[in-house]
């Protein structure tokens, strides 16, 4: 499967689980927010070319049933993911880039 096809496939599945279109979209991140406007789910293109996709889940802001569905998809399809709080995730990845 091409990287573009893989990213599109994951995006489609996440949108079906989230039950709504993404609320934020850029080349390297697609995100879904809850009713309070807090981002609970992100699809990250870690190197900008579709080679390293990662799903970030903010468990405290996620609907429980949607969280379980995303985790099931992630584990079943062996997709890289993180459930580290977003601020910690950003710090860790900025440190890794340095």
N, C-alpha and C positions, 0 to 999 in steps of 0.2 A: 504494500500500500504506500503510495507517495505521501510525503510529509504534509502536503496541502490537503489531501484526502483524509489523512488521519486526524488532522486538526479540525476539519469540517465535521467529521464523524463524531468526535468528542464534543464539539460545540453543539451539534444537534441533540445528542443525548442529554447533555447538561441542561439545555433549554427545555427539553421535554420534562425533565425532573423538576426544574425550577418552576415550571408552569407559566413562564413569562419570558419575553425577550430580555437579553442583557440590558443593564441600565448604564453601563460604561463600556466603551470599545476603543481600543487603540491597536497599533501593530503588535505590541508585545503583551497586552493584557485585555481580557474580556471579563467583565464582572457582573454579578447579579446582586441586588440589594433586597433586604427584607422590607416589610411595610413601614418600618421606622427610617428607612433610607440607609441602614448600615449594611455594608458589603459583607455577605456571608460566604460567597463562592466566587473564586477567580480561576480562570484558565490562563496560565502564564506561558509565554513563549520565551524561555529563559535565555536563548541566544539569538532570537530575532529571525531565525530561518526555519522554524518548525522542527528542528532536530531534537530539541530537549523541551518537551512539554511537561508542565507540572500543574496539578490542580491544588489550589490552596483553599482550605475550608476553615472558616471561622466558626467553630462549634457553638460558642456562646450566642451567636447571632442567627443561627440556623434553626429553621423549623425541624423538629425532631424526625418526622417522617421523611422529609426531603434529605436530611442529613444521612439517615440510614440508606436511602436509595443511592445517594452519591457514593457513599462508602462501599456499598455493594458493587456498584459499577467499577469503581477504582480497583477494588481487590480482585474482582472477577477478570477484568481486562489487564491487570498488572500495570496500571498507569501510575507514574510517580505522583506522590501527593505529599502535602504538609498540612498538619493541623496545629502548628505552632502559632501562637497569637501573632497577628499581622506585624505589629511593631517589632517584635523579636525576630520574625522572619526577615524583615527588611534589614535590620541591624546585622544579622548573621550573613546575609548575602552581600551586603556592602563590605563587610570585613573580608569576605572571601575574594571579592574583586580587588581589594587593595594589595 
